[in-house]
Amino acid sequence: MFWLTERVLTMALSQDELLRYQRHLTLADVGLAGQEKLKAARVLLIGAGGLGSPAALYLASVGIGTLGIVDFDTVDLSNLQRQILYTHDDVGKSKAETAKKHLEAMNPFITIQIHDERFSAENAEAIMSGYDILLDGTDNFSTRYLVNDACVLLGKINVYGSIFQFEGQISVFGDPDGPCYRCLYPEAPEAGSIPNCAEAGVLGILPGTVGVIQATEAVKLILGIGKSLVGRIILYDALQMTFRELKLKKDPACPVCGTNPSITKLEELDISCELKEEEDMSIEITPTDLNKILDSENLQIVDVREDWEHQLCKLPDTTDSLFIPLGELVQRVDELNADKDLVIYCRSGMRSLNATEYLLANGFKSVKNMTGGIHQWSDEIDPSIPKY
């Protein structure tokens, strides 16, 4: 299980490093040799967001010699509720560059390598080649499956973590004798069937707990101590403050790590919140097209977001605008005018799509979903509307 330690050489510590890490040096399970292993280790973070932030801070603080960061995004104001690696002054700046600056200020004895690009099937092998352990801090299924498949095919350890609202999951995949992510979830969910954290929300403290556990697993693997989460998954419920453990087994029929794998090269899954091309696009309307008919007396625009979102920003009031949160739509459906052309919108188009499909299935004849939600309206029509 700790095959990784055989591949990690040691690097001598300077006098300043001996002073910095003295609390580690006094631990029998770490000591000088262990700290030298940490200095020689090379760990890659896929994503420097909610999970990557706490993981990066602790991996840097404990002395991981080379820490890689893959992220092509910029810091957004809405990130700061949970992404503790950044400050208010960092809004609008590159996450990768900003993370490097803050981590080097924290620990000048380590090397931060940034990959300011989207992690893809084309660059995965080139990026991963210099690292032994990857921490999966992704927030979408397409990249999560890509990270898993790349780790299996390239022989890397995948320290997995995921978060949703008040719950988190952590495990270790990629060990030759253990399961991979596809052993647990062989197939990706259908596009739009599961909301992301932007749509569903996430408790700001939650990724801190999950990210720190991921960092802990990485350190244990490097040192070769303790019992890792290979073959186990931790389910964390922050509301109930419970940790449940489930046993995981390697699936002989797994499409990537099984005895007869069908996945032998890296490919990205096409998973998004948008309708697929083959689906009926007649229920979609773009913000540009909607803007052309705002004055129509036969138009009713319905916002299905939450109250705080409606207060933050909204489309221009029309002759007949309604605000009905998605969770109240079934009870308040009689408030809608079935004789009018309904246009439903939300933040990015997923909740409104669900509402559109529900209304069409329940007798409404003219219902359209505004593609891209109010974020796309901001892009196409009114940039003063904030994205969140």
BATORLUM-531603 format. One record per residue (C-alpha): residue number from 1; x negated, y, z. Coordinates in pm, 1 decimal. Example, Ala and Ser with C-alpha at 12.3 -4.5 7.8 and 13.67 -1.06 7.14 Angstrom:
BEGIN
+-----+----------+----------+----------+
! num !       xx !       yy !       zz !
+-----+----------+----------+----------+
!   1 !  -1230.0 !   -450.0 !    780.0 !
!   2 !  -1367.0 !   -106.0 !    714.0 !
+-----+----------+----------+----------+
This chain:
BEGIN
+-----+----------+----------+----------+
! num !       xx !       yy !       zz !
+-----+----------+----------+----------+
!   1 !      0.0 !      0.0 !      0.0 !
!   2 !   -286.3 !    234.2 !     65.5 !
!   3 !   -466.6 !    158.6 !   -260.0 !
!   4 !   -504.7 !    533.5 !   -305.6 !
!   5 !   -764.4 !    565.6 !    -29.8 !
!   6 !  -1001.9 !    347.5 !   -227.7 !
!   7 !   -998.6 !    607.5 !   -504.6 !
!   8 !  -1054.4 !    911.8 !   -283.6 !
!   9 !  -1418.8 !    998.4 !   -226.1 !
!  10 !  -1533.4 !   1220.1 !     56.9 !
!  11 !  -1677.2 !   1569.9 !     47.7 !
!  12 !  -1893.8 !   1724.6 !    317.5 !
!  13 !  -1749.2 !   2005.3 !    528.1 !
!  14 !  -1911.7 !   2342.1 !    589.2 !
!  15 !  -1959.6 !   2475.7 !    940.7 !
!  16 !  -1660.8 !   2707.9 !    898.7 !
!  17 !  -1449.8 !   2414.6 !    785.8 !
!  18 !  -1558.1 !   2211.8 !   1087.6 !
!  19 !  -1431.2 !   2494.5 !   1307.8 !
!  20 !  -1109.1 !   2539.1 !   1110.5 !
!  21 !  -1013.6 !   2171.6 !   1121.0 !
!  22 !  -1136.0 !   2087.3 !   1470.4 !
!  23 !   -791.0 !   1974.8 !   1586.5 !
!  24 !   -800.9 !   1713.0 !   1310.3 !
!  25 !  -1154.5 !   1609.4 !   1394.0 !
!  26 !  -1051.7 !   1514.4 !   1745.0 !
!  27 !   -780.6 !   1279.1 !   1616.8 !
!  28 !   -907.8 !    923.2 !   1603.0 !
!  29 !   -696.8 !    849.4 !   1294.5 !
!  30 !   -835.2 !   1149.7 !   1107.5 !
!  31 !  -1178.7 !   1249.4 !   1233.5 !
!  32 !  -1460.7 !   1377.1 !   1016.9 !
!  33 !  -1423.4 !   1104.7 !    754.2 !
!  34 !  -1051.9 !   1170.8 !    724.0 !
!  35 !  -1095.4 !   1545.6 !    687.3 !
!  36 !  -1354.6 !   1484.5 !    417.4 !
!  37 !  -1098.8 !   1265.9 !    235.5 !
!  38 !   -847.0 !   1550.2 !    253.5 !
!  39 !  -1104.2 !   1787.0 !    105.9 !
!  40 !  -1171.8 !   1544.6 !   -180.3 !
!  41 !   -801.3 !   1484.2 !   -248.4 !
!  42 !   -619.5 !   1625.6 !   -550.7 !
!  43 !   -244.5 !   1677.6 !   -511.2 !
!  44 !     -7.2 !   1819.8 !   -771.6 !
!  45 !    316.8 !   1999.7 !   -687.8 !
!  46 !    580.9 !   1983.5 !   -959.8 !
!  47 !    775.2 !   2296.5 !   -875.6 !
!  48 !    690.5 !   2572.3 !   -629.4 !
!  49 !   1044.0 !   2641.7 !   -512.6 !
!  50 !   1242.1 !   2530.2 !   -210.0 !
!  51 !   1058.3 !   2200.0 !   -161.2 !
!  52 !    726.3 !   2308.8 !   -308.4 !
!  53 !    696.2 !   2614.5 !    -83.7 !
!  54 !    673.8 !   2441.2 !    258.0 !
!  55 !    482.1 !   2148.2 !    110.1 !
!  56 !    225.2 !   2381.8 !    -45.1 !
!  57 !    182.3 !   2583.4 !    272.6 !
!  58 !    111.2 !   2278.3 !    485.3 !
!  59 !   -101.9 !   2095.6 !    229.7 !
!  60 !   -312.6 !   2408.2 !    194.8 !
!  61 !   -336.3 !   2457.1 !    570.1 !
!  62 !   -450.5 !   2098.7 !    640.8 !
!  63 !   -728.1 !   2125.1 !    383.4 !
!  64 !   -623.7 !   1942.4 !     66.9 !
!  65 !   -928.0 !   2024.6 !   -146.1 !
!  66 !   -751.9 !   2072.1 !   -478.5 !
!  67 !   -387.8 !   2169.4 !   -495.2 !
!  68 !   -220.0 !   2194.8 !   -834.7 !
!  69 !    102.3 !   2387.6 !   -893.8 !
!  70 !    328.4 !   2348.4 !  -1195.9 !
!  71 !    590.0 !   2621.8 !  -1230.4 !
!  72 !    677.6 !   2856.0 !  -1517.1 !
!  73 !    946.4 !   3053.5 !  -1334.6 !
!  74 !    937.4 !   3397.7 !  -1174.4 !
!  75 !   1039.8 !   3486.4 !   -820.6 !
!  76 !   1406.7 !   3584.3 !   -796.0 !
!  77 !   1567.5 !   3766.1 !   -506.1 !
!  78 !   1800.9 !   3470.0 !   -447.7 !
!  79 !   1495.4 !   3242.4 !   -403.9 !
!  80 !   1386.2 !   3412.3 !    -82.4 !
!  81 !   1659.8 !   3250.0 !    127.7 !
!  82 !   1460.0 !   2924.0 !    118.8 !
!  83 !   1137.3 !   2962.9 !    -81.3 !
!  84 !    914.3 !   3073.0 !    205.6 !
!  85 !    598.2 !   3096.6 !     -3.7 !
!  86 !    711.0 !   3435.1 !   -138.6 !
!  87 !    794.2 !   3779.9 !     -5.4 !
!  88 !   1032.9 !   4051.5 !   -114.4 !
!  89 !    748.4 !   4229.1 !   -292.5 !
!  90 !    693.5 !   3919.7 !   -510.0 !
!  91 !   1032.3 !   3943.3 !   -684.8 !
!  92 !    983.5 !   3937.3 !  -1061.0 !
!  93 !    629.3 !   3797.9 !  -1041.6 !
!  94 !    504.9 !   3460.9 !  -1166.4 !
!  95 !    563.2 !   3191.4 !   -905.3 !
!  96 !    245.4 !   3004.8 !   -996.8 !
!  97 !     23.0 !   3313.8 !   -981.7 !
!  98 !    187.0 !   3438.8 !   -662.9 !
!  99 !    161.2 !   3099.1 !   -494.1 !
! 100 !   -207.4 !   3082.0 !   -579.1 !
! 101 !   -269.0 !   3425.9 !   -427.2 !
! 102 !    -89.0 !   3348.6 !   -101.6 !
! 103 !   -238.0 !   3000.6 !    -58.0 !
! 104 !   -593.6 !   3115.6 !   -123.5 !
! 105 !   -544.7 !   3391.6 !    133.1 !
! 106 !   -431.3 !   3127.6 !    381.8 !
! 107 !   -722.0 !   2892.4 !    319.1 !
! 108 !  -1023.6 !   3013.6 !    120.2 !
! 109 !  -1187.8 !   2669.8 !    143.2 !
! 110 !   -953.4 !   2501.9 !   -105.3 !
! 111 !   -905.5 !   2523.6 !   -481.7 !
! 112 !   -568.0 !   2614.5 !   -629.7 !
! 113 !   -512.0 !   2516.3 !   -989.9 !
! 114 !   -201.7 !   2659.3 !  -1153.4 !
! 115 !    -14.2 !   2535.2 !  -1456.8 !
! 116 !    214.1 !   2825.0 !  -1548.9 !
! 117 !    419.4 !   2623.6 !  -1795.9 !
! 118 !    722.2 !   2399.5 !  -1810.1 !
! 119 !    646.2 !   2037.4 !  -1720.3 !
! 120 !    734.0 !   1836.6 !  -2030.8 !
! 121 !    678.0 !   1503.1 !  -2201.9 !
! 122 !    420.9 !   1673.1 !  -2424.1 !
! 123 !    199.0 !   1811.2 !  -2145.8 !
! 124 !    268.7 !   1568.8 !  -1859.2 !
! 125 !    -31.0 !   1343.4 !  -1915.6 !
! 126 !   -274.0 !   1632.6 !  -1962.6 !
! 127 !   -153.6 !   1805.9 !  -1646.2 !
! 128 !   -137.6 !   1492.2 !  -1430.8 !
! 129 !   -471.3 !   1343.4 !  -1533.5 !
! 130 !   -668.3 !   1529.6 !  -1268.8 !
! 131 !   -448.8 !   1430.0 !   -974.5 !
! 132 !   -366.9 !   1113.5 !   -781.2 !
! 133 !    -54.8 !   1221.7 !   -590.6 !
! 134 !    241.3 !   1421.5 !   -720.6 !
! 135 !    503.3 !   1587.3 !   -502.9 !
! 136 !    834.3 !   1608.6 !   -683.5 !
! 137 !    989.2 !   1943.3 !   -598.8 !
! 138 !   1209.3 !   1961.1 !   -906.8 !
! 139 !   1569.7 !   2078.0 !   -903.9 !
! 140 !   1703.4 !   1906.8 !  -1215.6 !
! 141 !   1752.2 !   1546.2 !  -1322.0 !
! 142 !   1573.3 !   1575.2 !  -1654.9 !
! 143 !   1240.6 !   1669.6 !  -1494.2 !
! 144 !   1294.1 !   1430.5 !  -1203.0 !
! 145 !   1320.6 !   1131.4 !  -1434.9 !
! 146 !   1024.8 !   1258.5 !  -1637.7 !
! 147 !    809.1 !   1287.8 !  -1323.2 !
! 148 !    905.3 !    935.7 !  -1219.0 !
! 149 !    835.9 !    780.0 !  -1558.6 !
! 150 !    505.8 !    965.5 !  -1593.2 !
! 151 !    388.9 !    848.4 !  -1250.8 !
! 152 !    470.4 !    485.3 !  -1330.1 !
! 153 !    312.5 !    492.1 !  -1677.6 !
! 154 !      2.7 !    682.0 !  -1564.4 !
! 155 !    -45.7 !    507.6 !  -1230.1 !
! 156 !     20.1 !    799.6 !   -996.8 !
! 157 !    195.8 !    819.9 !   -660.7 !
! 158 !    525.3 !   1012.1 !   -662.3 !
! 159 !    630.3 !   1162.7 !   -329.5 !
! 160 !    996.4 !   1227.4 !   -397.9 !
! 161 !   1227.4 !   1474.9 !   -230.3 !
! 162 !   1568.2 !   1616.2 !   -317.2 !
! 163 !   1818.0 !   1846.9 !   -148.8 !
! 164 !   2189.2 !   1920.4 !   -182.8 !
! 165 !   2389.0 !   2157.9 !     37.4 !
! 166 !   2311.5 !   2016.1 !    387.1 !
! 167 !   2150.8 !   1683.6 !    293.5 !
! 168 !   1812.2 !   1564.1 !    176.0 !
! 169 !   1636.8 !   1250.6 !     55.5 !
! 170 !   1268.9 !   1153.5 !     77.0 !
! 171 !   1080.0 !    849.0 !    -46.9 !
! 172 !    751.7 !    743.5 !   -207.6 !
! 173 !    761.2 !    594.4 !   -555.0 !
! 174 !    495.8 !    476.7 !   -797.1 !
! 175 !    309.8 !    229.8 !   -575.5 !
! 176 !    233.4 !    -80.2 !   -787.2 !
! 177 !    410.1 !   -305.8 !   -537.3 !
! 178 !    698.8 !    -71.9 !   -460.6 !
! 179 !   1008.6 !     62.2 !   -637.0 !
! 180 !   1033.4 !    370.9 !   -853.4 !
! 181 !   1310.2 !    629.7 !   -880.4 !
! 182 !   1478.4 !    434.8 !  -1158.9 !
! 183 !   1498.9 !    128.5 !   -934.3 !
! 184 !   1727.9 !    342.4 !   -719.8 !
! 185 !   1901.8 !    536.0 !   -997.1 !
! 186 !   1852.0 !    352.1 !  -1330.2 !
! 187 !   2056.5 !    600.0 !  -1532.2 !
! 188 !   2086.3 !    975.0 !  -1509.8 !
! 189 !   2428.1 !   1125.4 !  -1431.5 !
! 190 !   2636.3 !   1266.9 !  -1712.8 !
! 191 !   2576.8 !   1630.0 !  -1797.6 !
! 192 !   2775.1 !   1857.9 !  -1567.1 !
! 193 !   2893.0 !   1578.6 !  -1337.8 !
! 194 !   2678.7 !   1691.9 !  -1043.7 !
! 195 !   2633.2 !   2062.4 !   -961.3 !
! 196 !   2286.8 !   2201.3 !   -901.1 !
! 197 !   2189.2 !   2395.1 !   -589.6 !
! 198 !   2271.6 !   2726.7 !   -754.6 !
! 199 !   2630.5 !   2613.3 !   -806.1 !
! 200 !   2679.3 !   2403.3 !   -492.9 !
! 201 !   2458.0 !   2599.6 !   -252.9 !
! 202 !   2188.7 !   2480.1 !    -14.1 !
! 203 !   2112.0 !   2555.7 !    350.1 !
! 204 !   1794.7 !   2766.4 !    344.8 !
! 205 !   1623.6 !   2565.8 !    619.1 !
! 206 !   1695.5 !   2226.9 !    457.3 !
! 207 !   1413.0 !   2226.6 !    199.0 !
! 208 !   1170.1 !   2315.0 !    477.0 !
! 209 !   1241.2 !   1987.9 !    655.9 !
! 210 !   1232.6 !   1778.3 !    339.6 !
! 211 !    925.1 !   1950.8 !    195.2 !
! 212 !    727.2 !   1908.8 !    516.2 !
! 213 !    810.4 !   1536.6 !    524.8 !
! 214 !    688.5 !   1510.2 !    165.5 !
! 215 !    362.4 !   1679.8 !    263.6 !
! 216 !    330.2 !   1445.2 !    561.7 !
! 217 !    366.8 !   1140.5 !    337.7 !
! 218 !     99.7 !   1272.5 !    101.8 !
! 219 !   -146.3 !   1327.8 !    386.1 !
! 220 !    -81.0 !    980.3 !    530.0 !
! 221 !   -142.9 !    821.1 !    191.3 !
! 222 !   -471.3 !   1007.0 !    149.5 !
! 223 !   -587.9 !    911.7 !    497.3 !
! 224 !   -455.5 !    556.4 !    479.9 !
! 225 !   -278.3 !    581.3 !    813.9 !
! 226 !     68.6 !    505.1 !    945.8 !
! 227 !    358.7 !    349.8 !    757.7 !
! 228 !    451.0 !    519.0 !    431.9 !
! 229 !    795.7 !    550.9 !    275.6 !
! 230 !    709.5 !    307.3 !     -1.6 !
! 231 !   1010.3 !     72.2 !    -14.2 !
! 232 !   1218.3 !    299.4 !    206.3 !
! 233 !   1426.3 !    612.9 !    159.1 !
! 234 !   1515.8 !    860.5 !    431.9 !
! 235 !   1859.6 !   1023.9 !    417.2 !
! 236 !   1867.7 !   1344.6 !    620.8 !
! 237 !   2193.1 !   1512.4 !    725.9 !
! 238 !   2122.3 !   1856.0 !    870.9 !
! 239 !   2479.0 !   1911.8 !    993.7 !
! 240 !   2487.2 !   1591.6 !   1195.7 !
! 241 !   2110.2 !   1603.4 !   1259.1 !
! 242 !   2071.0 !   1239.9 !   1165.1 !
! 243 !   1805.3 !   1047.6 !    976.4 !
! 244 !   1911.8 !    721.5 !    816.3 !
! 245 !   1672.7 !    474.7 !    656.4 !
! 246 !   1757.0 !    245.5 !    367.4 !
! 247 !   1535.5 !    -32.2 !    237.6 !
! 248 !   1448.2 !    -20.0 !   -131.6 !
! 249 !   1323.6 !   -307.2 !   -343.1 !
! 250 !   1144.6 !   -307.1 !   -674.2 !
! 251 !   1398.2 !   -395.5 !   -943.9 !
! 252 !   1264.0 !   -658.8 !  -1186.3 !
! 253 !   1509.8 !   -521.4 !  -1443.6 !
! 254 !   1397.0 !   -159.9 !  -1398.8 !
! 255 !   1361.2 !      2.9 !  -1741.9 !
! 256 !   1024.0 !    158.0 !  -1656.1 !
! 257 !    852.7 !    -46.0 !  -1380.4 !
! 258 !   1026.4 !   -382.8 !  -1428.8 !
! 259 !    884.5 !   -700.3 !  -1577.5 !
! 260 !   1003.5 !   -613.6 !  -1929.6 !
! 261 !   1020.0 !   -233.5 !  -1940.2 !
! 262 !   1210.5 !    -63.2 !  -2220.1 !
! 263 !   1055.1 !    275.6 !  -2142.9 !
! 264 !    693.4 !    269.8 !  -2258.1 !
! 265 !    639.0 !    633.2 !  -2352.5 !
! 266 !    741.8 !    965.2 !  -2206.2 !
! 267 !   1064.0 !   1120.3 !  -2326.6 !
! 268 !   1276.3 !   1394.4 !  -2176.2 !
! 269 !   1642.3 !   1337.2 !  -2103.4 !
! 270 !   1889.1 !   1587.5 !  -2241.9 !
! 271 !   2080.3 !   1668.5 !  -1923.5 !
! 272 !   2239.3 !   2008.8 !  -1880.7 !
! 273 !   2550.9 !   2171.7 !  -1744.3 !
! 274 !   2664.1 !   2264.2 !  -2093.1 !
! 275 !   2889.2 !   2074.7 !  -2326.1 !
! 276 !   2715.0 !   1839.4 !  -2565.0 !
! 277 !   2731.1 !   1926.1 !  -2934.2 !
! 278 !   2959.7 !   1635.0 !  -3011.5 !
! 279 !   3218.2 !   1752.8 !  -2759.8 !
! 280 !   3506.6 !   1982.8 !  -2851.7 !
! 281 !   3363.4 !   2333.3 !  -2865.5 !
! 282 !   3708.6 !   2485.5 !  -2923.7 !
! 283 !   3746.8 !   2532.5 !  -2548.9 !
! 284 !   3439.5 !   2759.9 !  -2535.9 !
! 285 !   3419.1 !   3135.0 !  -2583.8 !
! 286 !   3099.8 !   3338.4 !  -2568.4 !
! 287 !   3072.6 !   3658.1 !  -2363.6 !
! 288 !   3023.8 !   3852.4 !  -2688.0 !
! 289 !   3347.5 !   3719.5 !  -2834.3 !
! 290 !   3534.5 !   3774.5 !  -2508.6 !
! 291 !   3414.4 !   4133.1 !  -2493.7 !
! 292 !   3579.6 !   4198.3 !  -2830.3 !
! 293 !   3925.2 !   4105.3 !  -2700.5 !
! 294 !   3915.3 !   4250.0 !  -2348.3 !
! 295 !   4193.2 !   4496.5 !  -2434.7 !
! 296 !   4430.8 !   4225.5 !  -2550.3 !
! 297 !   4757.3 !   4227.3 !  -2357.3 !
! 298 !   4788.5 !   3854.2 !  -2410.4 !
! 299 !   4462.8 !   3783.3 !  -2223.5 !
! 300 !   4428.6 !   3659.9 !  -1864.9 !
! 301 !   4078.2 !   3628.7 !  -1720.1 !
! 302 !   4031.3 !   3403.7 !  -1417.2 !
! 303 !   3724.4 !   3407.5 !  -1189.3 !
! 304 !   3686.4 !   3068.7 !  -1014.0 !
! 305 !   3380.0 !   3157.3 !   -805.8 !
! 306 !   3366.8 !   3203.5 !   -429.9 !
! 307 !   3469.8 !   3524.5 !   -252.8 !
! 308 !   3114.1 !   3645.0 !   -185.9 !
! 309 !   3026.3 !   3597.3 !   -552.7 !
! 310 !   3333.5 !   3793.4 !   -660.8 !
! 311 !   3235.6 !   4075.3 !   -427.0 !
! 312 !   2878.3 !   4073.7 !   -558.6 !
! 313 !   2975.1 !   4116.4 !   -924.2 !
! 314 !   3258.4 !   4049.1 !  -1166.0 !
! 315 !   3373.4 !   4105.6 !  -1521.5 !
! 316 !   3552.2 !   4433.5 !  -1602.0 !
! 317 !   3910.7 !   4438.6 !  -1480.6 !
! 318 !   4158.8 !   4376.2 !  -1758.7 !
! 319 !   4534.4 !   4414.7 !  -1774.5 !
! 320 !   4564.9 !   4072.5 !  -1613.8 !
! 321 !   4265.6 !   3953.7 !  -1409.1 !
! 322 !   4283.0 !   3690.6 !  -1137.2 !
! 323 !   4042.9 !   3566.9 !   -872.8 !
! 324 !   4112.2 !   3207.5 !   -765.5 !
! 325 !   3823.5 !   3003.4 !   -620.1 !
! 326 !   3795.6 !   2662.7 !   -782.8 !
! 327 !   3882.0 !   2486.6 !   -456.5 !
! 328 !   4216.3 !   2671.5 !   -446.5 !
! 329 !   4308.4 !   2628.9 !   -812.1 !
! 330 !   4536.6 !   2326.9 !   -768.9 !
! 331 !   4738.7 !   2496.0 !   -494.3 !
! 332 !   4757.5 !   2831.5 !   -677.5 !
! 333 !   4802.9 !   2713.0 !  -1034.1 !
! 334 !   5151.4 !   2872.2 !  -1046.6 !
! 335 !   4984.9 !   3215.9 !  -1034.8 !
! 336 !   4848.2 !   3160.3 !  -1385.4 !
! 337 !   5050.3 !   3276.5 !  -1685.7 !
! 338 !   5087.7 !   2975.7 !  -1915.1 !
! 339 !   5210.6 !   3202.8 !  -2197.5 !
! 340 !   4882.6 !   3393.8 !  -2214.3 !
! 341 !   4537.2 !   3313.1 !  -2347.4 !
! 342 !   4337.1 !   3213.4 !  -2038.1 !
! 343 !   3960.9 !   3261.0 !  -2013.8 !
! 344 !   3792.0 !   3105.0 !  -1710.7 !
! 345 !   3448.9 !   3208.5 !  -1586.5 !
! 346 !   3207.6 !   3135.8 !  -1301.3 !
! 347 !   2836.3 !   3184.8 !  -1236.9 !
! 348 !   2688.4 !   2974.4 !  -1516.3 !
! 349 !   2978.0 !   2792.5 !  -1679.0 !
! 350 !   3006.3 !   2460.8 !  -1496.1 !
! 351 !   3280.2 !   2526.6 !  -1241.4 !
! 352 !   3478.5 !   2713.8 !  -1504.3 !
! 353 !   3443.4 !   2416.7 !  -1739.4 !
! 354 !   3592.4 !   2189.9 !  -1473.2 !
! 355 !   3877.5 !   2435.9 !  -1423.8 !
! 356 !   3934.8 !   2463.5 !  -1799.2 !
! 357 !   3953.8 !   2088.2 !  -1842.8 !
! 358 !   4192.2 !   2059.0 !  -1546.1 !
! 359 !   4429.1 !   2323.1 !  -1683.6 !
! 360 !   4431.2 !   2174.1 !  -2032.4 !
! 361 !   4509.2 !   1833.6 !  -1884.0 !
! 362 !   4801.7 !   1981.9 !  -1692.1 !
! 363 !   5003.6 !   2147.7 !  -1962.2 !
! 364 !   4825.9 !   2476.1 !  -2035.1 !
! 365 !   4787.1 !   2523.8 !  -2409.9 !
! 366 !   4540.2 !   2812.1 !  -2450.9 !
! 367 !   4246.1 !   2791.1 !  -2210.1 !
! 368 !   3881.7 !   2867.6 !  -2282.7 !
! 369 !   3566.0 !   2846.8 !  -2075.5 !
! 370 !   3324.1 !   3139.9 !  -2098.8 !
! 371 !   2989.4 !   2986.3 !  -2187.1 !
! 372 !   2698.7 !   3061.8 !  -1957.6 !
! 373 !   2919.2 !   3231.2 !  -1700.9 !
! 374 !   2857.6 !   3579.1 !  -1566.6 !
! 375 !   2483.0 !   3525.3 !  -1606.9 !
! 376 !   2524.1 !   3506.0 !  -1984.6 !
! 377 !   2754.0 !   3810.0 !  -1969.5 !
! 378 !   2466.4 !   3992.5 !  -1802.0 !
! 379 !   2232.8 !   3882.5 !  -2082.5 !
! 380 !   2465.0 !   3963.5 !  -2371.1 !
! 381 !   2687.0 !   4248.1 !  -2252.0 !
! 382 !   2592.8 !   4423.1 !  -1927.8 !
! 383 !   2240.4 !   4383.7 !  -1785.2 !
! 384 !   2340.2 !   4587.3 !  -1479.3 !
! 385 !   2530.9 !   4282.9 !  -1351.4 !
! 386 !   2293.0 !   4102.4 !  -1113.3 !
! 387 !   2192.6 !   3741.9 !  -1158.0 !
! 388 !   2194.3 !   3539.8 !   -840.0 !
+-----+----------+----------+----------+
